[in-house]
């Protein structure tokens, strides 16, 4: 789920006339001082981070003066909450609280409908303090939201009346609008405060948006539709773009560590299938390694997508190895993944050991592709099948890394191989890239590979390959063309190059 910061959620609440405390977000102590001066009274300074329980983490401070507000901001900015480094604080008016409530709209997956909850027990520890008799709920119809009369009837069941009933029910109506109009998985106000002068104010809020609906809401400014515990890194942004540009299969990439050195034991991790990936990460952790990134590839991805994923993983500096392992029973054709990996390993002139477990359909062919690719690389690459356990593969990774520590060649930094286009070439566009075939290298063996692995793409005329398909038909044949590139390198001449730019990475 894509999460919004508190100040972003309050902007949505304010847009439906739910009152929020006066205040703004600040990125420096001086800004915090200025905002506190404009508020003109006691303030609260809160870290803006994707976490709950900020008070218990020391992420909320109260200040009676502008200097105290500046000092609080100075102490909170730069604070690390797990992997999240705080770069913004929210400076708000301190409320004079009389009562605290809890209000939320969440998705009830069993009912397949949004569920509104309202409780008399709000604030920290609401889960422990709320009792059945203090909570009311109602499923919502997304086509009509929460009518005012239904909100009033709901709140009335908890003893509300008069102005308090009207104000609280109006807040619930607005919260339902925010949740439904923004495709929220969760829209929560905790606490919804009744002040001593009778106002109902959203003192804090949390909004998460359904990942698959983010594209409908560019106004929210969500960079990545992922539930991360830190602001997205540059590689995560690049990876998410790859995912959104290619619908074939899934690609989840999250960086778990940065700034490590070679020899620290960090591996680039490439999984396939969530459960198998978890099991495989456990295996390499038990073998004494650390995980630089989590990547999940599943749903029958194209060779082009796997290639781009591998290139992003290998863009992490100072890896000690590349470990790929998934469920072992995947129904996807494993040779697509093998071709994508082989292309990436060759382009990066892989100098760190790689252990790849490609269990599933066509696993024997996939393992052979990696074995053939190994001949053109300085590093060891080993391919395994579903009957080879993750623990065994992790042991092989351990042995290869330990051996590589004594091999000077394995300590060389990886750099992408340069490609010099030939003068006499067949060049054509495909989706997301271009293909170049060096016609001077197209002998009988090369032509045989092109016709075998390219299928209907090529015909041979006067001893040279030519396109048989139209530009529109060949555009989506990137997997077959990557197969041609890899197989030509293994069985004939290195005549084919599939250029697949990765926006923000190398190109």
C-alpha positions in Angstrom: 0.0 0.0 0.0 1.3 3.4 -0.9 1.3 5.6 2.2 0.8 9.3 2.5 2.5 11.5 5.2 0.3 13.0 7.9 0.5 16.5 6.3 -0.6 15.1 3.0 -3.5 13.2 4.5 -4.6 16.3 6.4 -4.6 18.2 3.1 -7.2 15.7 1.8 -9.2 16.1 5.0 -9.2 19.8 4.8 -10.4 19.6 1.3 -13.7 18.0 2.5 -14.0 20.6 5.3 -12.7 18.4 8.2 -11.0 20.8 10.5 -7.3 20.3 11.1 -4.9 22.2 13.4 -3.2 25.3 12.0 0.3 24.6 10.9 2.6 23.6 8.0 5.5 21.2 7.3 9.0 22.4 7.9 12.4 21.1 6.6 14.6 23.2 8.9 14.7 24.6 12.4 14.4 28.2 11.0 11.2 27.2 9.1 9.8 25.6 12.3 10.5 28.8 14.2 8.7 30.9 11.6 5.7 28.6 11.5 5.4 28.6 15.3 5.6 32.4 15.3 2.7 32.6 12.8 0.6 30.2 14.9 1.3 32.3 18.0 1.0 29.9 20.8 2.0 26.4 22.0 2.7 24.0 19.2 3.4 20.3 18.6 6.3 19.2 16.3 5.9 15.8 14.7 8.2 13.8 12.5 6.8 12.9 9.1 7.7 9.3 8.6 5.8 6.2 7.5 5.5 4.6 10.9 3.0 4.4 13.7 3.7 5.0 17.4 5.7 8.1 16.8 5.3 9.3 20.4 6.9 6.2 21.8 9.8 6.6 19.4 10.4 10.2 20.6 9.1 11.6 17.3 6.6 14.1 18.8 7.7 17.1 20.9 5.7 20.0 22.4 6.9 23.6 22.5 5.6 26.7 24.2 7.9 29.1 22.5 9.3 29.7 19.0 12.8 28.9 20.2 11.6 25.6 21.7 9.9 24.7 18.4 13.1 25.4 16.5 15.1 23.2 19.0 12.5 20.4 18.7 12.8 20.5 14.9 16.6 20.5 15.1 16.5 17.4 17.2 13.9 15.6 15.1 15.3 16.4 11.6 17.8 13.7 10.6 16.3 11.2 13.1 16.4 7.6 11.8 13.3 5.5 12.1 14.4 2.1 10.8 15.5 2.9 7.3 13.6 6.2 7.2 15.6 9.4 7.7 13.3 12.2 8.8 13.6 15.2 6.5 10.3 17.0 7.4 8.4 17.8 10.5 4.9 19.1 10.9 4.6 22.1 13.2 1.0 22.5 14.4 -1.1 24.3 16.9 -1.4 22.4 20.2 -5.0 21.5 20.8 -6.9 21.9 24.1 -8.3 18.4 24.2 -11.6 17.6 25.9 -12.3 14.2 24.3 -10.6 11.8 21.9 -12.3 9.5 19.4 -11.2 7.1 16.7 -12.5 7.1 13.1 -11.5 5.1 10.2 -12.5 3.6 6.8 -10.7 0.4 6.0 -11.2 -2.2 3.3 -13.0 -5.2 4.6 -11.6 -7.9 2.2 -14.0 -10.5 3.3 -17.0 -8.3 2.5 -15.3 -6.6 -0.4 -16.5 -3.3 0.8 -15.2 -0.3 2.7 -15.9 -0.5 6.4 -16.4 2.6 8.6 -15.5 2.4 12.2 -16.0 4.9 14.9 -15.0 4.5 18.6 -15.2 6.6 21.7 -11.7 5.4 22.5 -9.1 7.3 20.5 -5.5 8.2 20.8 -2.5 6.0 21.6 -3.3 2.4 22.4 -6.8 2.5 20.9 -6.5 -1.2 20.0 -6.2 -2.2 23.7 -8.6 0.4 25.1 -11.5 0.0 22.7 -14.4 -2.1 24.0 -17.3 -3.6 22.0 -19.8 -1.2 23.5 -17.7 1.9 22.5 -17.4 1.0 18.8 -19.9 1.3 15.9 -19.3 0.1 12.3 -21.0 0.3 9.0 -20.2 -1.0 5.5 -20.2 1.6 2.8 -21.5 1.6 -0.7 -18.8 3.2 -2.9 -21.4 4.7 -5.2 -23.2 6.7 -2.5 -20.6 7.1 0.2 -22.0 7.8 3.7 -25.2 9.9 3.7 -25.4 12.4 6.5 -28.5 10.9 8.0 -26.7 7.5 8.2 -23.7 9.1 9.9 -26.0 10.8 12.5 -27.8 7.6 13.2 -24.5 5.8 13.7 -23.1 8.3 16.1 -26.4 8.6 18.0 -26.0 5.0 19.1 -23.0 6.1 21.2 -25.0 8.8 23.0 -24.1 11.8 20.9 -26.6 14.6 20.5 -26.8 18.3 19.5 -23.9 20.1 18.1 -21.4 17.4 19.0 -23.5 14.8 17.0 -23.6 17.1 14.0 -19.9 17.9 14.0 -18.8 14.3 14.5 -21.1 12.9 11.9 -20.0 15.6 9.4 -16.4 14.5 10.0 -17.4 10.9 9.3 -19.1 11.8 6.1 -16.0 13.7 5.0 -13.7 10.8 5.9 -15.8 8.5 3.8 -15.5 10.9 0.9 -11.7 11.0 1.3 -11.4 7.2 1.4 -13.7 6.4 -1.5 -12.5 9.2 -3.8 -8.8 8.4 -3.3 -9.2 4.6 -3.5 -7.8 4.4 0.1 -7.1 1.0 1.7 -7.1 2.9 5.0 -8.2 6.4 5.9 -7.8 6.9 9.7 -8.2 9.8 12.0 -6.7 9.0 15.4 -7.5 10.9 17.4 -10.5 12.8 16.2 -10.5 15.5 18.9 -13.3 17.4 20.6 -11.7 20.6 21.9 -12.8 22.4 25.1 -14.4 25.1 23.0 -16.5 22.5 21.2 -14.7 22.1 17.9 -14.1 18.7 16.2 -10.6 18.5 14.8 -8.5 15.8 13.1 -5.4 15.8 15.3 -3.6 13.0 13.4 -4.4 10.9 10.4 -3.0 8.0 8.3 -4.0 7.4 4.7 -2.8 4.5 2.5 -3.8 4.2 -1.1 -4.4 0.9 -3.0 -1.3 0.2 -5.1 -3.3 -0.7 -8.2 -5.2 2.6 -8.0 -2.3 5.0 -7.7 -2.2 5.6 -11.4 -5.6 7.2 -11.1 -4.4 9.8 -8.7 -1.4 11.7 -10.0 -2.5 14.6 -7.9 -1.3 12.7 -4.8 2.3 12.8 -5.9 3.0 9.2 -5.0 6.3 8.2 -6.6 6.1 4.4 -6.1 3.0 2.3 -5.4 4.8 0.2 -2.8 4.7 -0.1 1.0 8.2 1.1 1.8 9.6 2.0 5.2 11.8 4.7 3.6 11.6 7.4 0.9 12.2 5.6 -2.5 15.9 5.4 -3.6 17.0 6.2 -7.1 17.2 2.5 -8.0 13.7 1.9 -6.6 12.4 4.7 -8.7 14.1 3.2 -11.8 12.8 -0.3 -11.0 9.2 0.9 -10.5 9.3 2.5 -13.9 10.4 -0.8 -15.4 7.4 -2.5 -13.7 4.9 0.1 -14.9 6.2 0.1 -18.5 6.1 -3.7 -19.0 2.9 -5.6 -18.0 4.4 -9.0 -18.6 5.0 -10.5 -15.1 5.7 -8.7 -11.9 8.8 -7.0 -10.7 9.1 -5.9 -7.1 12.4 -4.3 -6.1 13.3 -2.8 -2.7 16.8 -1.8 -1.5 17.5 -3.1 2.0 21.1 -1.7 2.4 23.4 0.9 1.0 26.9 2.1 1.6 28.4 -1.4 2.2 31.9 -2.5 1.1 33.0 -5.5 -0.9 33.7 -8.3 1.6 30.9 -7.3 3.9 28.9 -10.3 2.7 26.0 -8.5 0.8 24.3 -10.4 -2.0 22.1 -9.1 -4.8 18.9 -11.2 -4.3 16.6 -12.1 -7.2 13.6 -14.2 -6.2 10.7 -15.6 -8.1 7.5 -16.1 -6.1 7.0 -14.6 -2.6 7.0 -17.8 -0.5 10.0 -19.4 -2.3 11.8 -16.1 -2.1 11.3 -15.9 1.7 12.6 -19.4 2.1 15.6 -18.7 -0.1 16.5 -15.5 1.8 16.4 -17.5 5.0 18.9 -20.0 3.4 21.4 -17.4 2.4 21.1 -15.6 5.8 21.9 -18.9 7.5 24.9 -19.2 5.2 26.3 -16.0 6.7 25.3 -13.5 4.0 23.4 -10.2 4.1 20.7 -9.2 1.6 21.3 -5.9 -0.3 17.9 -5.9 -2.0 14.7 -7.9 -2.2 13.5 -8.6 -5.7 10.6 -10.8 -6.7 10.0 -11.8 -10.3 6.9 -13.9 -11.0 3.9 -14.2 -13.3 5.8 -15.3 -16.4 8.0 -12.2 -17.0 9.6 -11.5 -20.4 13.3 -11.9 -20.9 13.5 -8.2 -21.4 12.0 -7.5 -18.0 14.3 -10.0 -16.2 17.3 -8.4 -18.0 16.4 -5.0 -16.7 15.8 -6.3 -13.2 19.2 -8.0 -13.2 20.9 -4.8 -14.5 19.3 -2.8 -11.6 20.4 -5.4 -9.0 24.0 -5.3 -10.4 24.0 -1.5 -10.3 24.4 -1.8 -6.6 28.1 -1.3 -5.8 30.3 -3.8 -3.9 28.1 -6.9 -4.0 29.8 -10.1 -3.1 27.5 -12.3 -5.2 24.3 -12.6 -7.1 21.8 -15.2 -5.7 18.6 -16.1 -7.6 16.1 -18.6 -6.2 12.3 -18.8 -6.1 9.5 -21.3 -5.5 11.0 -24.1 -7.5 7.6 -25.0 -8.9 6.9 -22.0 -11.0 4.7 -22.5 -14.0 6.5 -19.8 -15.9 9.0 -20.8 -18.6 12.3 -20.6 -16.9 14.3 -20.1 -20.1 13.0 -16.6 -20.5 14.5 -15.7 -17.1 17.7 -17.5 -18.0 18.1 -15.5 -21.3 17.5 -12.2 -19.4 20.1 -13.1 -16.8 22.6 -14.3 -19.3 22.3 -11.0 -21.3 22.7 -8.9 -18.1 25.7 -10.9 -16.9 27.4 -10.6 -20.2 26.8 -6.8 -20.5 28.1 -6.2 -17.0 31.0 -8.6 -17.6 30.0 -10.3 -14.3 33.0 -10.5 -11.9 31.1 -11.8 -8.8 29.8 -15.4 -8.5 26.2 -16.1 -9.3 24.1 -19.0 -8.1 20.7 -19.2 -9.8 18.0 -21.8 -9.0 15.5 -21.9 -11.9 13.0 -24.5 -10.8 9.9 -24.9 -13.0 8.9 -25.3 -16.6 11.9 -25.9 -19.0 14.4 -25.8 -16.1 16.9 -28.1 -17.9 17.0 -25.7 -20.8 17.4 -22.7 -18.5 20.3 -24.3 -16.7 22.0 -25.0 -20.0 21.6 -21.4 -21.1 23.4 -20.2 -18.0 26.2 -22.9 -18.4 26.8 -21.7 -22.0 26.8 -18.0 -20.8 29.5 -18.8 -18.2 32.1 -19.3 -20.9 32.1 -15.6 -21.7 32.4 -14.4 -18.1 35.2 -13.9 -15.6 33.0 -15.1 -12.7 31.5 -18.4 -11.8 27.8 -18.9 -12.7 26.0 -22.0 -11.5 22.5 -23.0 -12.4 20.3 -25.3 -10.4 16.9 -27.0 -10.6 13.9 -27.4 -8.3 15.3 -30.6 -6.7 18.3 -28.6 -5.6 17.3 -27.0 -2.3 17.7 -23.4 -1.4 20.0 -24.5 1.4 22.2 -26.4 -1.0 22.3 -23.4 -3.4 23.3 -21.1 -0.4 26.1 -23.5 0.4 27.4 -23.3 -3.2 27.2 -19.5 -2.9 29.2 -19.6 0.2 31.9 -21.8 -1.4 32.1 -19.6 -4.5 32.3 -16.3 -2.5 35.0 -17.8 -0.2 37.0 -19.0 -3.3 36.6 -15.6 -5.0 38.0 -13.8 -2.0 41.3 -15.4 -2.9 40.9 -14.6 -6.6 42.1 -11.1 -7.7 39.9 -11.2 -10.8 36.8 -11.4 -8.7 37.7 -8.1 -7.0 37.5 -6.1 -10.2 34.6 -3.6 -10.3 31.9 -4.4 -12.8 31.5 -2.0 -15.7 29.1 -2.3 -18.6 30.7 -3.5 -21.8 30.8 -0.8 -24.5 29.0 -1.6 -27.7 30.2 -0.2 -31.0 27.6 -0.4 -33.8 28.9 -2.1 -37.0 28.9 -0.3 -40.3 27.0 -3.0 -42.2 24.0 -3.8 -40.1 20.3 -4.7 -40.0 18.8 -2.3 -37.4 15.1 -2.2 -36.4 13.0 -1.0 -33.5 11.2 -3.1 -30.9 9.1 -2.1 -27.9 11.4 -0.2 -25.6 14.6 -0.6 -27.6 16.3 -1.4 -30.9 18.0 -4.5 -32.4 21.3 -4.4 -34.4 22.5 -7.4 -36.4 26.1 -7.3 -37.7 25.6 -8.6 -41.2 29.3 -9.2 -41.8 29.2 -11.7 -38.9 26.2 -13.6 -40.3 27.6 -16.9 -41.5 25.7 -20.1 -41.9 25.9 -21.0 -38.2 24.6 -17.5 -37.2 21.8 -17.6 -39.7 20.8 -21.1 -38.4 20.5 -19.7 -34.8 18.5 -16.7 -36.0 15.9 -18.9 -37.8 15.8 -21.4 -35.0 15.3 -19.0 -32.0 13.8 -16.1 -33.9 11.0 -18.3 -35.3 9.1 -16.3 -37.9 11.0 -13.1 -37.4 13.7 -13.7 -40.0 14.2 -15.1 -43.4 17.6 -15.6 -45.1 18.1 -13.9 -48.4 21.4 -14.1 -50.3 23.0 -15.6 -47.2 22.0 -12.7 -44.9 19.0 -12.3 -42.5 16.1 -10.0 -43.3 13.0 -9.2 -41.4 9.9 -11.3 -42.4 7.6 -9.6 -40.0 6.2 -6.0 -40.2 7.4 -3.3 -37.8 4.3 -3.7 -35.8 4.6 -7.5 -35.6 8.3 -7.5 -34.6 7.8 -4.8 -31.9 6.8 -7.3 -29.2 9.4 -10.0 -30.0 12.0 -8.8 -27.5 12.2 -12.2 -25.7 12.8 -14.1 -28.9 15.4 -11.5 -30.0 17.2 -11.7 -26.7 17.3 -15.5 -27.1 18.9 -14.9 -30.6 21.5 -12.7 -29.0 22.4 -15.1 -26.3 22.4 -18.2 -28.5 24.4 -16.5 -31.2 27.1 -15.7 -28.6 27.1 -19.3 -27.4 26.8 -21.2 -30.7 28.0 -18.9 -33.5 29.1 -15.3 -33.8 28.4 -12.4 -31.5 26.3 -10.8 -34.2 23.1 -9.7 -32.4 22.7 -6.9 -29.9 19.4 -6.0 -28.3 19.6 -2.5 -26.9 17.1 -2.0 -24.1 17.6 1.3 -22.4 16.8 1.6 -18.7 15.8 5.1 -17.9 18.1 6.6 -15.3 20.5 3.7 -15.4 23.4 3.8 -17.8 21.2 5.4 -20.6 
